[in-house]
Amino acid sequence: AQSVTQPDIHITVSEGASLELRCNYSYGATPYLFWYVQSPGQGLQLLLKYFSGDTLVQGIKGFEAEFKRSQSSFNLRKPSVHWSDAAEYFCAVVQETSGSRLTFGEGTQLTVNP
Amino acid sequence: EPEVTQTPSHQVTQMGQEVILRCVPISNHLYFYWYRQILGQKVEFLVSFYNNEISEKSEIFDDQFSVERPDGSNFTLKIRSTKLEDSAMYFCASSGLDDEQFFGPGTRLTVL
């Protein structure tokens, strides 16, 4: 069964600092990979996705992620964090089949210090 | 931009009561999903629905749960007899053929 691991439960960074959130997946084939963001009391907003092709994908709000097959990782990065980026971030994977379930990681709570 | 909508935003019910959570998926999408998130925990898959039938369900989705697409626009989740442990945020999602799932804002269900 596929699984997603986000090793960092909580990360604190200063505004303007760079950010990297880690995500590892366990799946036999190349999955479809996603990062979602959830602000307090809100739904899930898609930041970016990887289906195939270029392993560095750009998303909204200045985020990017890199798929590394050899490490089974899909880490999320941002060069300069803004206070409004404080939220919970979820990595997710879906099988390469239409209509398949998303499997989410445990989430990483990001705190941004002024 | 098209979006998934859900009603109500917050539902409070007594244990043992039936609840129906409603969703309007994006109009040209084919696949529909329900997920839930217990407070402080990760998002968990409940069920997926395609071509008017359940295509996949998790172990959470027992006989107390059912889904329906009663017309061309709505997608509902019914919990027949709610338990305290059903208290959670319930998210509806929909997708087309490209596997990008769009989520609604959620319904917070509180079972007393």
Interface residues (C-beta under 8 A of the other chain):
Chain A: Y32 F34 Y36 Q42 G43 L44 Q45 L46 K49 F51 F90 A92 V94 E96 S98 G99 S100 R101 L102 T103 F104 G105 E106 G107
Chain B: L30 Y31 Y33 Y35 Q41 K42 V43 E44 F45 S48 Y50 S55 E56 S58 F91 A93 S95 L97 D98 D99 E100 Q101 F102 F103 G104 P105 G106
